[in-house]
Amino acid sequence: MLMLLLAVVLLVVLLVFIAYYISIYNRLQSLRNGAEATLGQVRVALKKRLDMIEQLVESVKSYARFERETFESITRMRASLGRA
């Protein structure tokens, strides 16, 4: 009778440890999935920021071209006024 009781207690303890292990494993998997989802959101935000920076660079280049042409035009006009 004592052996049966000991076997039942050991089985219950073993089942508790298995349930605890499964619980911990599931929690870790949940944390990993959350971390991967967050990392994905960060990657999307960084890609969006990079695209915006590239667009800003193109806008600045375009404006610099316009500004250079404007200053060259003004310089030519001043030079022609000086000759006239």
N, C-alpha and C positions, 0 to 999 in steps of 0.2 A: 504494500500500500504506500509506503514511504517513497519507494522508487517511482511509482506512478505519479505521485504528487510532485516530486522533484522534476520528473520529465515534463509535466504540464507547466510548471513554473519556468523551466528553461525554455520551453517552446513559446510561452507568452513573452518572456524577455527577448527572445530572438525575433519574434514578430514585431515587438515594439522597436527594436533596433532597425529592422528592415523598413518599417513604416517611417521612422525618423530619417533614415538614409534617403528614401524616396522623396520625402518632404523637402529635405535639403537639396537634393538633385533638381527637383522641380523649381525650387526657388532660385537656384543658380541659373537654370535655363531661362527663367523669366527675366532675371537681371541681365543676362547676356542679350536676349532679344530686345530688351529696352535700350541697352547701350548701343546695339547695332542700329536701331531705329533712330536714336538721337544722333549718332555719327552720320547716318544718311542725311538727316536734316541739315547738319553742319556742312556736309559736302555740297548740298544743293545751295545753301546760302553763300558759300564761298564761290561756287561757280557763277551764281548770279552777280556777286560783287565783281568778279573778274570780268564778266561780260560788260558790266556797267563801266568799269575802268577803261576797257578797250574802246567803248563808245565815246567816253569822255576824251580819250587821247585823239580819236579821229576828229571829234568836234574842235578840239584845240588846234590840231593841225590845219583844219579847214579855216578856222578863224585867223590863224597866223598867216596863212597864205593870203587871205583877203586883206589883212592889215598890211602886209608887205607890199601888195599891189597898190593899196591906197597911198602908202607913204611914197612909193616910187612915182606914182601919178602926181602927187603933190609936189615932189621934188622937181619933176619935169616941168610942171606948170610954173613953179617959182623961177626955174632956170630960164624958161621962155619969156617970163615977164622981165627978168633982168636984162635979157638981150634986146628986148623991144624998146 
